[in-house]
């Protein structure tokens, strides 16, 4: 089975939303440059607000102090 990456970018509040978008774009760009995903990239990116997604944060062991931060997996 082919690797189909998923990126989750955690951010805290509207103040970090633009930073999270930029981080999501940077992750996609790096994966493209390394040849790990094709064009157009089959990469699902989720922007996750830490103020409303506590369960997801606990699952990835992410704290609000670490945001914005990206987690990439499959």
CHARMM internal coordinates of N, CA and C (Angstrom, degrees):
IC EDIT
DIST 1 N 1 CA 1.4483
DIST 1 CA 1 C 1.5262
ANGL 1 N 1 CA 1 C 108.96
DIST 1 C 2 N 1.3165
ANGL 1 CA 1 C 2 N 116.01
DIHE 1 N 1 CA 1 C 2 N 136.25
DIST 2 N 2 CA 1.4639
ANGL 1 C 2 N 2 CA 121.70
DIHE 1 CA 1 C 2 N 2 CA -179.18
DIST 2 CA 2 C 1.5221
ANGL 2 N 2 CA 2 C 110.74
DIHE 1 C 2 N 2 CA 2 C -71.68
DIST 2 C 3 N 1.3200
ANGL 2 CA 2 C 3 N 113.89
DIHE 2 N 2 CA 2 C 3 N 149.59
DIST 3 N 3 CA 1.4580
ANGL 2 C 3 N 3 CA 119.96
DIHE 2 CA 2 C 3 N 3 CA 177.66
DIST 3 CA 3 C 1.5117
ANGL 3 N 3 CA 3 C 109.12
DIHE 2 C 3 N 3 CA 3 C -73.63
DIST 3 C 4 N 1.3188
ANGL 3 CA 3 C 4 N 118.14
DIHE 3 N 3 CA 3 C 4 N 120.86
DIST 4 N 4 CA 1.4521
ANGL 3 C 4 N 4 CA 122.90
DIHE 3 CA 3 C 4 N 4 CA 177.50
DIST 4 CA 4 C 1.5255
ANGL 4 N 4 CA 4 C 107.95
DIHE 3 C 4 N 4 CA 4 C -117.46
DIST 4 C 5 N 1.3220
ANGL 4 CA 4 C 5 N 116.16
DIHE 4 N 4 CA 4 C 5 N 97.04
DIST 5 N 5 CA 1.4623
ANGL 4 C 5 N 5 CA 119.12
DIHE 4 CA 4 C 5 N 5 CA -173.90
DIST 5 CA 5 C 1.5192
ANGL 5 N 5 CA 5 C 113.27
DIHE 4 C 5 N 5 CA 5 C -70.09
DIST 5 C 6 N 1.3013
ANGL 5 CA 5 C 6 N 113.21
DIHE 5 N 5 CA 5 C 6 N 148.92
DIST 6 N 6 CA 1.4575
ANGL 5 C 6 N 6 CA 122.62
DIHE 5 CA 5 C 6 N 6 CA 174.08
DIST 6 CA 6 C 1.5142
ANGL 6 N 6 CA 6 C 106.09
DIHE 5 C 6 N 6 CA 6 C -127.71
DIST 6 C 7 N 1.3122
ANGL 6 CA 6 C 7 N 116.35
DIHE 6 N 6 CA 6 C 7 N 132.04
DIST 7 N 7 CA 1.4669
ANGL 6 C 7 N 7 CA 120.64
DIHE 6 CA 6 C 7 N 7 CA 177.40
DIST 7 CA 7 C 1.5168
ANGL 7 N 7 CA 7 C 108.85
DIHE 6 C 7 N 7 CA 7 C -113.68
DIST 7 C 8 N 1.3166
ANGL 7 CA 7 C 8 N 115.30
DIHE 7 N 7 CA 7 C 8 N 132.79
DIST 8 N 8 CA 1.4593
ANGL 7 C 8 N 8 CA 121.24
DIHE 7 CA 7 C 8 N 8 CA 173.13
DIST 8 CA 8 C 1.5159
ANGL 8 N 8 CA 8 C 105.97
DIHE 7 C 8 N 8 CA 8 C -118.12
DIST 8 C 9 N 1.3153
ANGL 8 CA 8 C 9 N 115.87
DIHE 8 N 8 CA 8 C 9 N 123.91
DIST 9 N 9 CA 1.4601
ANGL 8 C 9 N 9 CA 121.09
DIHE 8 CA 8 C 9 N 9 CA 179.17
DIST 9 CA 9 C 1.5230
ANGL 9 N 9 CA 9 C 107.08
DIHE 8 C 9 N 9 CA 9 C -111.95
DIST 9 C 10 N 1.3143
ANGL 9 CA 9 C 10 N 115.72
DIHE 9 N 9 CA 9 C 10 N 113.84
DIST 10 N 10 CA 1.4554
ANGL 9 C 10 N 10 CA 121.96
DIHE 9 CA 9 C 10 N 10 CA -179.86
DIST 10 CA 10 C 1.5260
ANGL 10 N 10 CA 10 C 109.43
DIHE 9 C 10 N 10 CA 10 C -88.31
DIST 10 C 11 N 1.3129
ANGL 10 CA 10 C 11 N 116.38
DIHE 10 N 10 CA 10 C 11 N 135.93
DIST 11 N 11 CA 1.4572
ANGL 10 C 11 N 11 CA 121.72
DIHE 10 CA 10 C 11 N 11 CA 176.66
DIST 11 CA 11 C 1.5204
ANGL 11 N 11 CA 11 C 108.74
DIHE 10 C 11 N 11 CA 11 C -143.02
DIST 11 C 12 N 1.3100
ANGL 11 CA 11 C 12 N 116.28
DIHE 11 N 11 CA 11 C 12 N 162.07
DIST 12 N 12 CA 1.4544
ANGL 11 C 12 N 12 CA 121.34
DIHE 11 CA 11 C 12 N 12 CA -179.38
DIST 12 CA 12 C 1.5201
ANGL 12 N 12 CA 12 C 109.80
DIHE 11 C 12 N 12 CA 12 C -118.33
DIST 12 C 13 N 1.3171
ANGL 12 CA 12 C 13 N 116.23
DIHE 12 N 12 CA 12 C 13 N 110.74
DIST 13 N 13 CA 1.4565
ANGL 12 C 13 N 13 CA 122.22
DIHE 12 CA 12 C 13 N 13 CA 174.82
DIST 13 CA 13 C 1.5217
ANGL 13 N 13 CA 13 C 113.73
DIHE 12 C 13 N 13 CA 13 C 72.12
DIST 13 C 14 N 1.3048
ANGL 13 CA 13 C 14 N 113.73
DIHE 13 N 13 CA 13 C 14 N 169.28
DIST 14 N 14 CA 1.4613
ANGL 13 C 14 N 14 CA 121.02
DIHE 13 CA 13 C 14 N 14 CA -178.34
DIST 14 CA 14 C 1.5200
ANGL 14 N 14 CA 14 C 113.10
DIHE 13 C 14 N 14 CA 14 C -62.27
DIST 14 C 15 N 1.3253
ANGL 14 CA 14 C 15 N 117.38
DIHE 14 N 14 CA 14 C 15 N -26.37
DIST 15 N 15 CA 1.4645
ANGL 14 C 15 N 15 CA 120.77
DIHE 14 CA 14 C 15 N 15 CA 179.83
DIST 15 CA 15 C 1.5203
ANGL 15 N 15 CA 15 C 113.20
DIHE 14 C 15 N 15 CA 15 C -62.26
DIST 15 C 16 N 1.3193
ANGL 15 CA 15 C 16 N 118.07
DIHE 15 N 15 CA 15 C 16 N -27.20
DIST 16 N 16 CA 1.4592
ANGL 15 C 16 N 16 CA 121.55
DIHE 15 CA 15 C 16 N 16 CA -179.17
DIST 16 CA 16 C 1.5282
ANGL 16 N 16 CA 16 C 112.91
DIHE 15 C 16 N 16 CA 16 C -101.81
DIST 16 C 17 N 1.3279
ANGL 16 CA 16 C 17 N 117.77
DIHE 16 N 16 CA 16 C 17 N -0.13
DIST 17 N 17 CA 1.4579
ANGL 16 C 17 N 17 CA 119.57
DIHE 16 CA 16 C 17 N 17 CA -175.10
DIST 17 CA 17 C 1.5255
ANGL 17 N 17 CA 17 C 112.10
DIHE 16 C 17 N 17 CA 17 C -59.09
DIST 17 C 18 N 1.3251
ANGL 17 CA 17 C 18 N 118.68
DIHE 17 N 17 CA 17 C 18 N -45.89
DIST 18 N 18 CA 1.4740
ANGL 17 C 18 N 18 CA 121.39
DIHE 17 CA 17 C 18 N 18 CA 179.59
DIST 18 CA 18 C 1.5257
ANGL 18 N 18 CA 18 C 110.95
DIHE 17 C 18 N 18 CA 18 C -63.01
DIST 18 C 19 N 1.3224
ANGL 18 CA 18 C 19 N 117.80
DIHE 18 N 18 CA 18 C 19 N -38.94
DIST 19 N 19 CA 1.4655
ANGL 18 C 19 N 19 CA 121.06
DIHE 18 CA 18 C 19 N 19 CA 176.42
DIST 19 CA 19 C 1.5264
ANGL 19 N 19 CA 19 C 110.03
DIHE 18 C 19 N 19 CA 19 C -62.35
DIST 19 C 20 N 1.3226
ANGL 19 CA 19 C 20 N 117.01
DIHE 19 N 19 CA 19 C 20 N -40.73
DIST 20 N 20 CA 1.4592
ANGL 19 C 20 N 20 CA 121.36
DIHE 19 CA 19 C 20 N 20 CA -179.99
DIST 20 CA 20 C 1.5279
ANGL 20 N 20 CA 20 C 110.63
DIHE 19 C 20 N 20 CA 20 C -64.23
DIST 20 C 21 N 1.3298
ANGL 20 CA 20 C 21 N 116.97
DIHE 20 N 20 CA 20 C 21 N -41.13
DIST 21 N 21 CA 1.4704
ANGL 20 C 21 N 21 CA 120.23
DIHE 20 CA 20 C 21 N 21 CA 176.76
DIST 21 CA 21 C 1.5248
ANGL 21 N 21 CA 21 C 110.57
DIHE 20 C 21 N 21 CA 21 C -61.02
DIST 21 C 22 N 1.3318
ANGL 21 CA 21 C 22 N 116.13
DIHE 21 N 21 CA 21 C 22 N -44.32
DIST 22 N 22 CA 1.4606
ANGL 21 C 22 N 22 CA 120.50
DIHE 21 CA 21 C 22 N 22 CA 179.15
DIST 22 CA 22 C 1.5234
ANGL 22 N 22 CA 22 C 111.81
DIHE 21 C 22 N 22 CA 22 C -62.89
DIST 22 C 23 N 1.3247
ANGL 22 CA 22 C 23 N 117.09
DIHE 22 N 22 CA 22 C 23 N -39.42
DIST 23 N 23 CA 1.4550
ANGL 22 C 23 N 23 CA 121.34
DIHE 22 CA 22 C 23 N 23 CA 178.74
DIST 23 CA 23 C 1.5311
ANGL 23 N 23 CA 23 C 110.44
DIHE 22 C 23 N 23 CA 23 C -66.67
DIST 23 C 24 N 1.3237
ANGL 23 CA 23 C 24 N 117.11
DIHE 23 N 23 CA 23 C 24 N -39.99
DIST 24 N 24 CA 1.4710
ANGL 23 C 24 N 24 CA 120.71
DIHE 23 CA 23 C 24 N 24 CA 177.11
DIST 24 CA 24 C 1.5201
ANGL 24 N 24 CA 24 C 110.72
DIHE 23 C 24 N 24 CA 24 C -61.16
DIST 24 C 25 N 1.3244
ANGL 24 CA 24 C 25 N 117.09
DIHE 24 N 24 CA 24 C 25 N -42.13
DIST 25 N 25 CA 1.4657
ANGL 24 C 25 N 25 CA 121.02
DIHE 24 CA 24 C 25 N 25 CA 178.10
DIST 25 CA 25 C 1.5267
ANGL 25 N 25 CA 25 C 111.03
DIHE 24 C 25 N 25 CA 25 C -65.46
DIST 25 C 26 N 1.3228
ANGL 25 CA 25 C 26 N 116.84
DIHE 25 N 25 CA 25 C 26 N -39.12
DIST 26 N 26 CA 1.4683
ANGL 25 C 26 N 26 CA 120.76
DIHE 25 CA 25 C 26 N 26 CA 179.69
DIST 26 CA 26 C 1.5332
ANGL 26 N 26 CA 26 C 111.25
DIHE 25 C 26 N 26 CA 26 C -65.42
DIST 26 C 27 N 1.3329
ANGL 26 CA 26 C 27 N 116.88
DIHE 26 N 26 CA 26 C 27 N -39.79
DIST 27 N 27 CA 1.4670
ANGL 26 C 27 N 27 CA 120.64
DIHE 26 CA 26 C 27 N 27 CA 178.24
DIST 27 CA 27 C 1.5175
ANGL 27 N 27 CA 27 C 109.46
DIHE 26 C 27 N 27 CA 27 C -62.67
DIST 27 C 28 N 1.3268
ANGL 27 CA 27 C 28 N 117.17
DIHE 27 N 27 CA 27 C 28 N -46.84
DIST 28 N 28 CA 1.4641
ANGL 27 C 28 N 28 CA 121.34
DIHE 27 CA 27 C 28 N 28 CA 179.65
DIST 28 CA 28 C 1.5178
ANGL 28 N 28 CA 28 C 110.74
DIHE 27 C 28 N 28 CA 28 C -60.31
DIST 28 C 29 N 1.3188
ANGL 28 CA 28 C 29 N 116.57
DIHE 28 N 28 CA 28 C 29 N -44.39
DIST 29 N 29 CA 1.4703
ANGL 28 C 29 N 29 CA 121.67
DIHE 28 CA 28 C 29 N 29 CA -179.46
DIST 29 CA 29 C 1.5302
ANGL 29 N 29 CA 29 C 111.12
DIHE 28 C 29 N 29 CA 29 C -61.35
DIST 29 C 30 N 1.3258
ANGL 29 CA 29 C 30 N 117.03
DIHE 29 N 29 CA 29 C 30 N -44.12
DIST 30 N 30 CA 1.4685
ANGL 29 C 30 N 30 CA 120.59
DIHE 29 CA 29 C 30 N 30 CA -179.82
DIST 30 CA 30 C 1.5258
ANGL 30 N 30 CA 30 C 111.62
DIHE 29 C 30 N 30 CA 30 C -64.51
DIST 30 C 31 N 1.3313
ANGL 30 CA 30 C 31 N 117.11
DIHE 30 N 30 CA 30 C 31 N -40.98
DIST 31 N 31 CA 1.4577
ANGL 30 C 31 N 31 CA 120.00
DIHE 30 CA 30 C 31 N 31 CA 178.65
DIST 31 CA 31 C 1.5244
ANGL 31 N 31 CA 31 C 110.97
DIHE 30 C 31 N 31 CA 31 C -65.82
DIST 31 C 32 N 1.3307
ANGL 31 CA 31 C 32 N 117.27
DIHE 31 N 31 CA 31 C 32 N -36.64
DIST 32 N 32 CA 1.4667
ANGL 31 C 32 N 32 CA 120.91
DIHE 31 CA 31 C 32 N 32 CA 176.21
DIST 32 CA 32 C 1.5227
ANGL 32 N 32 CA 32 C 110.92
DIHE 31 C 32 N 32 CA 32 C -64.94
DIST 32 C 33 N 1.3391
ANGL 32 CA 32 C 33 N 116.49
DIHE 32 N 32 CA 32 C 33 N -45.85
DIST 33 N 33 CA 1.4583
ANGL 32 C 33 N 33 CA 120.88
DIHE 32 CA 32 C 33 N 33 CA -178.28
DIST 33 CA 33 C 1.5233
ANGL 33 N 33 CA 33 C 111.97
DIHE 32 C 33 N 33 CA 33 C -62.95
DIST 33 C 34 N 1.3098
ANGL 33 CA 33 C 34 N 117.24
DIHE 33 N 33 CA 33 C 34 N -34.13
DIST 34 N 34 CA 1.4648
ANGL 33 C 34 N 34 CA 120.99
DIHE 33 CA 33 C 34 N 34 CA 179.44
DIST 34 CA 34 C 1.5218
ANGL 34 N 34 CA 34 C 112.19
DIHE 33 C 34 N 34 CA 34 C -83.01
DIST 34 C 35 N 1.3236
ANGL 34 CA 34 C 35 N 116.80
DIHE 34 N 34 CA 34 C 35 N -2.66
DIST 35 N 35 CA 1.4549
ANGL 34 C 35 N 35 CA 120.53
DIHE 34 CA 34 C 35 N 35 CA 179.41
DIST 35 CA 35 C 1.5162
ANGL 35 N 35 CA 35 C 114.22
DIHE 34 C 35 N 35 CA 35 C 73.76
DIST 35 C 36 N 1.3252
ANGL 35 CA 35 C 36 N 116.39
DIHE 35 N 35 CA 35 C 36 N 18.06
DIST 36 N 36 CA 1.4571
ANGL 35 C 36 N 36 CA 119.81
DIHE 35 CA 35 C 36 N 36 CA -177.74
DIST 36 CA 36 C 1.5176
ANGL 36 N 36 CA 36 C 112.55
DIHE 35 C 36 N 36 CA 36 C -83.39
DIST 36 C 37 N 1.3146
ANGL 36 CA 36 C 37 N 117.05
DIHE 36 N 36 CA 36 C 37 N -18.93
DIST 37 N 37 CA 1.4598
ANGL 36 C 37 N 37 CA 122.00
DIHE 36 CA 36 C 37 N 37 CA 173.92
DIST 37 CA 37 C 1.5148
ANGL 37 N 37 CA 37 C 107.75
DIHE 36 C 37 N 37 CA 37 C -135.16
DIST 37 C 38 N 1.3167
ANGL 37 CA 37 C 38 N 116.08
DIHE 37 N 37 CA 37 C 38 N 153.83
DIST 38 N 38 CA 1.4607
ANGL 37 C 38 N 38 CA 121.04
DIHE 37 CA 37 C 38 N 38 CA -178.08
DIST 38 CA 38 C 1.5150
ANGL 38 N 38 CA 38 C 112.84
DIHE 37 C 38 N 38 CA 38 C -91.26
DIST 38 C 39 N 1.2993
ANGL 38 CA 38 C 39 N 115.78
DIHE 38 N 38 CA 38 C 39 N -172.21
DIST 39 N 39 CA 1.4642
ANGL 38 C 39 N 39 CA 122.78
DIHE 38 CA 38 C 39 N 39 CA -179.75
DIST 39 CA 39 C 1.5131
ANGL 39 N 39 CA 39 C 107.51
DIHE 38 C 39 N 39 CA 39 C -114.49
DIST 39 C 40 N 1.3060
ANGL 39 CA 39 C 40 N 123.98
DIHE 39 N 39 CA 39 C 40 N 125.65
DIST 40 N 40 CA 1.4596
ANGL 39 C 40 N 40 CA 124.55
DIHE 39 CA 39 C 40 N 40 CA -7.57
DIST 40 CA 40 C 1.5278
ANGL 40 N 40 CA 40 C 110.37
DIHE 39 C 40 N 40 CA 40 C -70.21
DIST 40 C 41 N 1.3079
ANGL 40 CA 40 C 41 N 116.40
DIHE 40 N 40 CA 40 C 41 N 148.86
DIST 41 N 41 CA 1.4640
ANGL 40 C 41 N 41 CA 118.61
DIHE 40 CA 40 C 41 N 41 CA -173.84
DIST 41 CA 41 C 1.5275
ANGL 41 N 41 CA 41 C 112.50
DIHE 40 C 41 N 41 CA 41 C -67.38
DIST 41 C 42 N 1.3245
ANGL 41 CA 41 C 42 N 117.01
DIHE 41 N 41 CA 41 C 42 N 125.41
DIST 42 N 42 CA 1.4600
ANGL 41 C 42 N 42 CA 120.03
DIHE 41 CA 41 C 42 N 42 CA 175.07
DIST 42 CA 42 C 1.5259
ANGL 42 N 42 CA 42 C 109.85
DIHE 41 C 42 N 42 CA 42 C -82.27
DIST 42 C 43 N 1.3065
ANGL 42 CA 42 C 43 N 115.51
DIHE 42 N 42 CA 42 C 43 N 58.38
DIST 43 N 43 CA 1.4607
ANGL 42 C 43 N 43 CA 121.76
DIHE 42 CA 42 C 43 N 43 CA -175.24
DIST 43 CA 43 C 1.5183
ANGL 43 N 43 CA 43 C 108.97
DIHE 42 C 43 N 43 CA 43 C -114.62
DIST 43 C 44 N 1.3083
ANGL 43 CA 43 C 44 N 115.85
DIHE 43 N 43 CA 43 C 44 N 121.80
DIST 44 N 44 CA 1.4569
ANGL 43 C 44 N 44 CA 119.30
DIHE 43 CA 43 C 44 N 44 CA 174.25
DIST 44 CA 44 C 1.5177
ANGL 44 N 44 CA 44 C 107.40
DIHE 43 C 44 N 44 CA 44 C -89.51
DIST 44 C 45 N 1.3197
ANGL 44 CA 44 C 45 N 116.20
DIHE 44 N 44 CA 44 C 45 N 127.44
DIST 45 N 45 CA 1.4572
ANGL 44 C 45 N 45 CA 121.02
DIHE 44 CA 44 C 45 N 45 CA 179.68
DIST 45 CA 45 C 1.5225
ANGL 45 N 45 CA 45 C 108.94
DIHE 44 C 45 N 45 CA 45 C -118.73
DIST 45 C 46 N 1.3107
ANGL 45 CA 45 C 46 N 114.91
DIHE 45 N 45 CA 45 C 46 N 129.89
DIST 46 N 46 CA 1.4502
ANGL 45 C 46 N 46 CA 120.84
DIHE 45 CA 45 C 46 N 46 CA 178.80
DIST 46 CA 46 C 1.5160
ANGL 46 N 46 CA 46 C 108.61
DIHE 45 C 46 N 46 CA 46 C -118.85
DIST 46 C 47 N 1.3198
ANGL 46 CA 46 C 47 N 117.05
DIHE 46 N 46 CA 46 C 47 N 128.50
DIST 47 N 47 CA 1.4586
ANGL 46 C 47 N 47 CA 122.18
DIHE 46 CA 46 C 47 N 47 CA 173.65
DIST 47 CA 47 C 1.5261
ANGL 47 N 47 CA 47 C 106.33
DIHE 46 C 47 N 47 CA 47 C -95.30
DIST 47 C 48 N 1.3306
ANGL 47 CA 47 C 48 N 116.21
DIHE 47 N 47 CA 47 C 48 N 121.58
DIST 48 N 48 CA 1.4560
ANGL 47 C 48 N 48 CA 122.02
DIHE 47 CA 47 C 48 N 48 CA -171.78
DIST 48 CA 48 C 1.5252
ANGL 48 N 48 CA 48 C 109.67
DIHE 47 C 48 N 48 CA 48 C -115.88
DIST 48 C 49 N 1.3279
ANGL 48 CA 48 C 49 N 116.66
DIHE 48 N 48 CA 48 C 49 N 115.26
DIST 49 N 49 CA 1.4650
ANGL 48 C 49 N 49 CA 121.70
DIHE 48 CA 48 C 49 N 49 CA 178.19
DIST 49 CA 49 C 1.5249
ANGL 49 N 49 CA 49 C 108.36
DIHE 48 C 49 N 49 CA 49 C -81.17
DIST 49 C 50 N 1.3153
ANGL 49 CA 49 C 50 N 116.65
DIHE 49 N 49 CA 49 C 50 N 119.14
DIST 50 N 50 CA 1.4642
ANGL 49 C 50 N 50 CA 120.50
DIHE 49 CA 49 C 50 N 50 CA -177.16
DIST 50 CA 50 C 1.5254
ANGL 50 N 50 CA 50 C 112.50
DIHE 49 C 50 N 50 CA 50 C -65.11
DIST 50 C 51 N 1.3259
ANGL 50 CA 50 C 51 N 117.08
DIHE 50 N 50 CA 50 C 51 N -19.52
DIST 51 N 51 CA 1.4623
ANGL 50 C 51 N 51 CA 119.67
DIHE 50 CA 50 C 51 N 51 CA -179.81
DIST 51 CA 51 C 1.5216
ANGL 51 N 51 CA 51 C 112.14
DIHE 50 C 51 N 51 CA 51 C -73.62
DIST 51 C 52 N 1.3285
ANGL 51 CA 51 C 52 N 118.12
DIHE 51 N 51 CA 51 C 52 N -16.56
DIST 52 N 52 CA 1.4581
ANGL 51 C 52 N 52 CA 120.75
DIHE 51 CA 51 C 52 N 52 CA -177.43
DIST 52 CA 52 C 1.5249
ANGL 52 N 52 CA 52 C 113.64
DIHE 51 C 52 N 52 CA 52 C -124.13
DIST 52 C 53 N 1.3272
ANGL 52 CA 52 C 53 N 118.09
DIHE 52 N 52 CA 52 C 53 N -1.51
DIST 53 N 53 CA 1.4698
ANGL 52 C 53 N 53 CA 121.08
DIHE 52 CA 52 C 53 N 53 CA -174.25
DIST 53 CA 53 C 1.5199
ANGL 53 N 53 CA 53 C 112.23
DIHE 52 C 53 N 53 CA 53 C -128.39
DIST 53 C 54 N 1.3162
ANGL 53 CA 53 C 54 N 117.29
DIHE 53 N 53 CA 53 C 54 N 54.59
DIST 54 N 54 CA 1.4538
ANGL 53 C 54 N 54 CA 121.26
DIHE 53 CA 53 C 54 N 54 CA -178.08
DIST 54 CA 54 C 1.5174
ANGL 54 N 54 CA 54 C 114.06
DIHE 53 C 54 N 54 CA 54 C -60.29
DIST 54 C 55 N 1.3431
ANGL 54 CA 54 C 55 N 117.60
DIHE 54 N 54 CA 54 C 55 N -37.46
DIST 55 N 55 CA 1.4640
ANGL 54 C 55 N 55 CA 120.48
DIHE 54 CA 54 C 55 N 55 CA -179.52
DIST 55 CA 55 C 1.5233
ANGL 55 N 55 CA 55 C 111.17
DIHE 54 C 55 N 55 CA 55 C -63.39
DIST 55 C 56 N 1.3238
ANGL 55 CA 55 C 56 N 116.64
DIHE 55 N 55 CA 55 C 56 N -42.27
DIST 56 N 56 CA 1.4689
ANGL 55 C 56 N 56 CA 120.89
DIHE 55 CA 55 C 56 N 56 CA -179.87
DIST 56 CA 56 C 1.5278
ANGL 56 N 56 CA 56 C 109.67
DIHE 55 C 56 N 56 CA 56 C -66.40
DIST 56 C 57 N 1.3172
ANGL 56 CA 56 C 57 N 116.82
DIHE 56 N 56 CA 56 C 57 N -40.56
DIST 57 N 57 CA 1.4662
ANGL 56 C 57 N 57 CA 120.20
DIHE 56 CA 56 C 57 N 57 CA 178.27
DIST 57 CA 57 C 1.5198
ANGL 57 N 57 CA 57 C 111.18
DIHE 56 C 57 N 57 CA 57 C -60.40
DIST 57 C 58 N 1.3170
ANGL 57 CA 57 C 58 N 116.42
DIHE 57 N 57 CA 57 C 58 N -44.98
DIST 58 N 58 CA 1.4733
ANGL 57 C 58 N 58 CA 119.95
DIHE 57 CA 57 C 58 N 58 CA 179.46
DIST 58 CA 58 C 1.5314
ANGL 58 N 58 CA 58 C 110.52
DIHE 57 C 58 N 58 CA 58 C -63.29
DIST 58 C 59 N 1.3196
ANGL 58 CA 58 C 59 N 117.28
DIHE 58 N 58 CA 58 C 59 N -39.60
DIST 59 N 59 CA 1.4624
ANGL 58 C 59 N 59 CA 121.01
DIHE 58 CA 58 C 59 N 59 CA -179.50
DIST 59 CA 59 C 1.5279
ANGL 59 N 59 CA 59 C 111.28
DIHE 58 C 59 N 59 CA 59 C -62.52
DIST 59 C 60 N 1.3376
ANGL 59 CA 59 C 60 N 117.25
DIHE 59 N 59 CA 59 C 60 N -36.26
DIST 60 N 60 CA 1.4595
ANGL 59 C 60 N 60 CA 121.33
DIHE 59 CA 59 C 60 N 60 CA -179.52
DIST 60 CA 60 C 1.5208
ANGL 60 N 60 CA 60 C 112.60
DIHE 59 C 60 N 60 CA 60 C -97.35
DIST 60 C 61 N 1.3225
ANGL 60 CA 60 C 61 N 116.73
DIHE 60 N 60 CA 60 C 61 N 2.86
DIST 61 N 61 CA 1.4665
ANGL 60 C 61 N 61 CA 122.96
DIHE 60 CA 60 C 61 N 61 CA -179.25
DIST 61 CA 61 C 1.5279
ANGL 61 N 61 CA 61 C 111.88
DIHE 60 C 61 N 61 CA 61 C 54.11
DIST 61 C 62 N 1.3235
ANGL 61 CA 61 C 62 N 115.06
DIHE 61 N 61 CA 61 C 62 N 48.85
DIST 62 N 62 CA 1.4613
ANGL 61 C 62 N 62 CA 122.19
DIHE 61 CA 61 C 62 N 62 CA 179.94
DIST 62 CA 62 C 1.5229
ANGL 62 N 62 CA 62 C 108.46
DIHE 61 C 62 N 62 CA 62 C -110.21
DIST 62 C 63 N 1.3247
ANGL 62 CA 62 C 63 N 115.94
DIHE 62 N 62 CA 62 C 63 N 135.01
DIST 63 N 63 CA 1.4589
ANGL 62 C 63 N 63 CA 119.54
DIHE 62 CA 62 C 63 N 63 CA 175.06
DIST 63 CA 63 C 1.5193
ANGL 63 N 63 CA 63 C 109.23
DIHE 62 C 63 N 63 CA 63 C -107.17
DIST 63 C 64 N 1.3130
ANGL 63 CA 63 C 64 N 116.40
DIHE 63 N 63 CA 63 C 64 N 157.97
DIST 64 N 64 CA 1.4633
ANGL 63 C 64 N 64 CA 120.86
DIHE 63 CA 63 C 64 N 64 CA 179.76
DIST 64 CA 64 C 1.5237
ANGL 64 N 64 CA 64 C 111.22
DIHE 63 C 64 N 64 CA 64 C -60.34
DIST 64 C 65 N 1.3359
ANGL 64 CA 64 C 65 N 117.36
DIHE 64 N 64 CA 64 C 65 N -28.38
DIST 65 N 65 CA 1.4683
ANGL 64 C 65 N 65 CA 121.07
DIHE 64 CA 64 C 65 N 65 CA 179.92
DIST 65 CA 65 C 1.5254
ANGL 65 N 65 CA 65 C 111.98
DIHE 64 C 65 N 65 CA 65 C -67.26
DIST 65 C 66 N 1.3239
ANGL 65 CA 65 C 66 N 118.41
DIHE 65 N 65 CA 65 C 66 N -20.52
DIST 66 N 66 CA 1.4672
ANGL 65 C 66 N 66 CA 122.37
DIHE 65 CA 65 C 66 N 66 CA -178.15
DIST 66 CA 66 C 1.5276
ANGL 66 N 66 CA 66 C 113.29
DIHE 65 C 66 N 66 CA 66 C -89.80
DIST 66 C 67 N 1.3021
ANGL 66 CA 66 C 67 N 117.67
DIHE 66 N 66 CA 66 C 67 N -3.70
DIST 67 N 67 CA 1.4668
ANGL 66 C 67 N 67 CA 120.46
DIHE 66 CA 66 C 67 N 67 CA -174.49
DIST 67 CA 67 C 1.5253
ANGL 67 N 67 CA 67 C 112.13
DIHE 66 C 67 N 67 CA 67 C -84.41
DIST 67 C 68 N 1.3467
ANGL 67 CA 67 C 68 N 118.29
DIHE 67 N 67 CA 67 C 68 N 154.70
DIST 68 N 68 CA 1.4609
ANGL 67 C 68 N 68 CA 124.40
DIHE 67 CA 67 C 68 N 68 CA -5.57
DIST 68 CA 68 C 1.5244
ANGL 68 N 68 CA 68 C 111.16
DIHE 67 C 68 N 68 CA 68 C -75.15
DIST 68 C 69 N 1.3130
ANGL 68 CA 68 C 69 N 115.15
DIHE 68 N 68 CA 68 C 69 N 144.08
DIST 69 N 69 CA 1.4662
ANGL 68 C 69 N 69 CA 122.18
DIHE 68 CA 68 C 69 N 69 CA -179.05
DIST 69 CA 69 C 1.5255
ANGL 69 N 69 CA 69 C 108.28
DIHE 68 C 69 N 69 CA 69 C -145.99
DIST 69 C 70 N 1.3241
ANGL 69 CA 69 C 70 N 117.35
DIHE 69 N 69 CA 69 C 70 N 146.78
DIST 70 N 70 CA 1.4671
ANGL 69 C 70 N 70 CA 121.59
DIHE 69 CA 69 C 70 N 70 CA -179.70
DIST 70 CA 70 C 1.5248
ANGL 70 N 70 CA 70 C 109.98
DIHE 69 C 70 N 70 CA 70 C -112.25
DIST 70 C 71 N 1.3154
ANGL 70 CA 70 C 71 N 114.63
DIHE 70 N 70 CA 70 C 71 N 144.33
DIST 71 N 71 CA 1.4556
ANGL 70 C 71 N 71 CA 122.50
DIHE 70 CA 70 C 71 N 71 CA 171.95
DIST 71 CA 71 C 1.5215
ANGL 71 N 71 CA 71 C 106.77
DIHE 70 C 71 N 71 CA 71 C -124.16
DIST 71 C 72 N 1.3294
ANGL 71 CA 71 C 72 N 117.11
DIHE 71 N 71 CA 71 C 72 N 126.77
DIST 72 N 72 CA 1.4575
ANGL 71 C 72 N 72 CA 121.45
DIHE 71 CA 71 C 72 N 72 CA -179.19
DIST 72 CA 72 C 1.5129
ANGL 72 N 72 CA 72 C 108.76
DIHE 71 C 72 N 72 CA 72 C -118.31
DIST 72 C 73 N 1.3116
ANGL 72 CA 72 C 73 N 116.26
DIHE 72 N 72 CA 72 C 73 N 133.29
DIST 73 N 73 CA 1.4544
ANGL 72 C 73 N 73 CA 120.49
DIHE 72 CA 72 C 73 N 73 CA 179.46
DIST 73 CA 73 C 1.5125
ANGL 73 N 73 CA 73 C 110.57
DIHE 72 C 73 N 73 CA 73 C -157.45
DIST 73 C 74 N 1.3064
ANGL 73 CA 73 C 74 N 115.67
DIHE 73 N 73 CA 73 C 74 N -167.48
DIST 74 N 74 CA 1.4576
ANGL 73 C 74 N 74 CA 119.20
DIHE 73 CA 73 C 74 N 74 CA 176.06
DIST 74 CA 74 C 1.4995
ANGL 74 N 74 CA 74 C 110.16
DIHE 73 C 74 N 74 CA 74 C -139.46
END
COOR INIT
IC SEED 1 N 1 CA 1 C
IC BUILD
